[in-house]
Structures are given as structure tokens and as C-alpha cells.
């Protein structure tokens, strides 16, 4: 009887943990030096190769590079800064947010 109760409790906990997945996590970087589509393509390609990267968004108009992280993955600010600095850009700020890249896109479109 106790074994069945423990097994049922364990199964319920496993179901709850599957439902409570990590929220979308995005790293936003304010970057100087983004001037053309070639810049955006190069940054997207370089950051997209990183193991923790799910997707990359580059907004030339806003000087913004955003990375959606894969679940359970992370990238250090230092490695991101180094990647962009080595490519010739200046990183002004790095901010982590619990939102999707779709939410970032919507926010950028709504910006006057």
C-alpha cells in the first residue's frame, strides 16, 4: 500500500515537473557598430553556432542583439562580450529577460 502511494506521488511530481518547464530566456545586448545587413548576418551566424543558442535576433535600427537560450543552457556575459568585441563591435549593456524572442520582436515593433 505504501509503495503504491509513493509510486503515485512520484508519478504526480514527474508530471508537474514536465509542465513547469523553464520560461523562455533571452539575453539582450545593446551593441554599437551595427550598420548593415552583412553585420546582422555575421553576428547571427557567429552566435547561432554556440551550443546554448536557440535563435538569434539582430535589430540594426535599435542596436540590439538578442539570443534565445535553449532550455537549461546559459552563456556568460564575458563570452558574449568577447565574441562581439572580437568581431569589431562595442557591447554597451547585457540584460537577461524571461521572455521569448517573439515578445522582443513585438516590443521593438511597438516602439515609436
N, C-alpha and C positions, 0 to 999 in steps of 0.2 A: 504494500500500500504506500509506504513512504517512498519507495523507489519510483512508483508511478507519479506521485506528486512532484518529486524532484525532476523527473523527466519532463513532465508537463510544464513546470516552471521554467526549466532550461529552454524548452522549445518556444515558450512565450517570449522570453528575453531575447532569443536569437531573432525572432520575428520583429520585435521592436527595434533592435539594433539595425536591421536591414532597412527599416523605414526611416530611421533617423540618420540619414547619410549626411556627409559633410555638406554645408551650404556652399554654393558657388563661391569661389575665392578668386579675386582679381588683384593683381599688382599693377598700380598705375604709376607711370613715371613721367614727370614733366621734363622735356628734353629740348635743348636749344640746338639749332643746326639742321632741323628737318626742313628741307626746302623743295624737294621734288619727289615724284613717284618712284624714282630709282632709289632714293633714300629709304622710302617706306618699304619697298620690295626687299632691299638688302637687310633691313632690320627684321622684317618678318621672317625671312629665311634663316637668319642667324639665330634669333631667339626661338624660332619654331623647332630647331634641331635639339634644343635642350630637353632632356628626358622628362622633366616635370611640366613642360609646357603642353597645354591642351590646344590653345589657339592664341593668336597674336592680332591685335588691332593697332594700327598706326593712324593717327589723325594729324595730318600736316597742318591743317587750319588751327588746331588747338595746341600744337606742340606736345602731343600726348602719345605715349606708347603704353598699351595695356596688355597684360598677359593673363589669360585664364589658366589656372593651375589644374592639373589632374588631381583627382581625389587622393588625399593622403600624401601629396607631394608638396615641396616647397623649394624656393630659390632664395639664396641670401641676397641682401641688398648689395653687398660687396661684389658678388659675381655678376649681378645685373649691371651695376655701375661700370665695372671693368669691361664687360662686353661692349657697352655703348661707347665708353671713353676710348677704347682701343679702335673702334670704328670711326672715331673723329667727332663724336657728339659730346655735349655737356649735359650731364644729368643734374637738374635743379632740385628735384624732390622725388621721393619714392613713398607711396602710400598704399597700404593694403586694405582691401574692402571685401565685405561679404556680399558681393553681388555678381551677376553674370555679365559677360561682355555685351549681351543684348541690352541690359539695363544701362551700361555705359554708353552704348550707341544711342539709345533713346535720350539719355541725358544730354549728349552732345548735340543731337538734332534739335532739342527743345531750347538750347542755349541761343540767346539773341545775337 
